[in-house]
Amino acid sequence: MLTRSSFAGSRVAYARPMRSQFLAGAHVVLEALRQPGIAEAWDQPSVLEGQTVGALCGHLARGSVWVVADYLELDEPDSVTFETADQYGALASSLTEEDHVNIRKRAAEVASMGYDALVAKVAERLTALEQRLADEPPDRIVPVFGGMTMRLDPYLSTRMLEQVVHLDDLARSVDFPLPEMPRENVAIVLDVGSRIGLHRFGAATMIRGMFRGLPGAFPVL
C-alpha cells in the first residue's frame, strides 16, 4: 500500500508507512551495534571530532531510537511548531557551540553505560516502540527539541536522518562493513536533506551542488 508524506508543501509517495520505515531503520541500527568489532573499538576515536566510537554509538542509539519513546511519555502539546521535517532540520544552523558541547556530553554519558548495556537498552526500547507506535493516533503531536513541537510522523523522518547519517559515520569510524539502510529510508533522508539545504543555502547552490558538483552522477545535458 502506498502512503504519502508531505515535506514543505510537496507530496512524495513512499512504499511503506513512515512508522514502519522508522522501525525498519531502528532495527538496522540495532543490528549494526551488535556487529563484532564495535565493542573492541569503543574507546577509539570516531570520525566525529571529539567523540569516541562509543560516544558515536551513544548518540546514534539515543538520537535515532529511544528519544522517540522519551518524547511519547511527555504530555501531548496542543499546537504544532514545525509542520515539516525540513523546517525542524533547519534548526541545526542555529545551534551554538554550547549546544554542540552538550550534544557531545550526552553522547559520552550514554556511552558510559558500556557496550553491553547500551545494546540491551536499544533492544528494549525498540521492542516497546513497536507496539507504542502502532497505538498512537495519526495526528499525534510530540514535544521535541527545546520544547518545540511536531506531529509524530514528520518527526520520525528526522530520526531516520539521524539513523542514516550516523550509521555512515559509524561505518567510516570502524572501517568494516555494517548493514545498510533500506533504500526507501535513504530516499526520504535525501529528500529531507535537500530541502534543509534549500532553506540554508538557496536554490542555486543546491542545484549546482547536486547536478554539477558530482561528476557523472546526474547526466543533465
Solvent accessible surface area in square Angstrom, and as a share of the most:
residue,aa,sasa,rsa
1,M,185,0.83
2,L,128,0.64
3,T,38,0.22
4,R,144,0.53
5,S,21,0.14
6,S,43,0.28
7,F,1,0.00
8,A,52,0.40
9,G,72,0.69
10,S,38,0.24
11,R,149,0.54
12,V,42,0.24
13,A,48,0.37
14,Y,19,0.07
15,A,47,0.36
16,R,82,0.30
17,P,53,0.34
18,M,14,0.06
19,R,34,0.13
20,S,49,0.32
21,Q,1,0.00
22,F,0,0.00
23,L,27,0.13
24,A,22,0.17
25,G,0,0.00
26,A,0,0.00
27,H,83,0.37
28,V,17,0.10
29,V,0,0.00
30,L,10,0.05
31,E,87,0.39
32,A,0,0.00
33,L,0,0.00
34,R,135,0.49
35,Q,47,0.21
36,P,116,0.73
37,G,22,0.22
38,I,0,0.00
39,A,42,0.32
40,E,136,0.61
41,A,8,0.06
42,W,28,0.10
43,D,123,0.64
44,Q,96,0.43
45,P,112,0.71
46,S,17,0.11
47,V,63,0.36
48,L,45,0.22
49,E,159,0.71
50,G,72,0.70
51,Q,20,0.09
52,T,55,0.32
53,V,0,0.00
54,G,1,0.01
55,A,7,0.05
56,L,0,0.00
57,C,0,0.00
58,G,0,0.00
59,H,36,0.16
60,L,0,0.00
61,A,0,0.00
62,R,71,0.26
63,G,6,0.05
64,S,0,0.00
65,V,0,0.00
66,W,10,0.04
67,V,4,0.03
68,V,1,0.01
69,A,17,0.13
70,D,53,0.27
71,Y,42,0.16
72,L,2,0.01
73,E,124,0.56
74,L,92,0.46
75,D,131,0.68
76,E,87,0.39
77,P,32,0.20
78,D,148,0.77
79,S,78,0.50
80,V,36,0.21
81,T,70,0.41
82,F,28,0.12
83,E,95,0.43
84,T,10,0.06
85,A,0,0.00
86,D,0,0.00
87,Q,69,0.31
88,Y,28,0.11
89,G,16,0.15
90,A,24,0.19
91,L,41,0.20
92,A,53,0.41
93,S,64,0.42
94,S,74,0.48
95,L,44,0.22
96,T,77,0.45
97,E,113,0.51
98,E,123,0.55
99,D,40,0.21
100,H,70,0.31
101,V,70,0.40
102,N,57,0.29
103,I,37,0.19
104,R,77,0.28
105,K,122,0.52
106,R,87,0.32
107,A,2,0.01
108,A,51,0.40
109,E,96,0.43
110,V,15,0.09
111,A,11,0.09
112,S,93,0.60
113,M,74,0.33
114,G,25,0.24
115,Y,47,0.18
116,D,111,0.58
117,A,48,0.37
118,L,0,0.00
119,V,17,0.10
120,A,60,0.46
121,K,63,0.27
122,V,0,0.00
123,A,24,0.19
124,E,119,0.53
125,R,57,0.21
126,L,1,0.01
127,T,95,0.55
128,A,62,0.48
129,L,1,0.01
130,E,67,0.30
131,Q,111,0.49
132,R,73,0.27
133,L,2,0.01
134,A,76,0.59
135,D,96,0.50
136,E,21,0.10
137,P,62,0.39
138,P,121,0.76
139,D,90,0.47
140,R,17,0.06
141,I,21,0.11
142,V,1,0.01
143,P,19,0.12
144,V,7,0.04
145,F,76,0.32
146,G,69,0.66
147,G,59,0.57
148,M,49,0.22
149,T,11,0.07
150,M,0,0.00
151,R,88,0.32
152,L,0,0.00
153,D,43,0.22
154,P,25,0.16
155,Y,2,0.01
156,L,0,0.00
157,S,0,0.00
158,T,6,0.04
159,R,22,0.08
160,M,0,0.00
161,L,43,0.21
162,E,33,0.15
163,Q,0,0.00
164,V,26,0.15
165,V,66,0.38
166,H,26,0.12
167,L,11,0.06
168,D,77,0.40
169,D,9,0.05
170,L,0,0.00
171,A,31,0.24
172,R,135,0.49
173,S,21,0.14
174,V,17,0.10
175,D,130,0.68
176,F,60,0.25
177,P,122,0.77
178,L,23,0.11
179,P,29,0.18
180,E,155,0.69
181,M,20,0.09
182,P,35,0.22
183,R,213,0.78
184,E,51,0.23
185,N,0,0.00
186,V,48,0.28
187,A,47,0.37
188,I,0,0.00
189,V,8,0.05
190,L,122,0.61
191,D,29,0.15
192,V,1,0.00
193,G,31,0.30
194,S,32,0.20
195,R,54,0.20
196,I,22,0.11
197,G,6,0.06
198,L,91,0.45
199,H,104,0.47
200,R,116,0.42
201,F,115,0.48
202,G,29,0.28
203,A,55,0.43
204,A,49,0.38
205,T,73,0.42
206,M,38,0.17
207,I,97,0.49
208,R,158,0.58
209,G,39,0.37
210,M,72,0.32
211,F,73,0.30
212,R,154,0.56
213,G,45,0.44
214,L,99,0.49
215,P,132,0.83
216,G,78,0.75
217,A,55,0.42
218,F,74,0.31
219,P,114,0.72
220,V,74,0.43
221,L,208,1.04
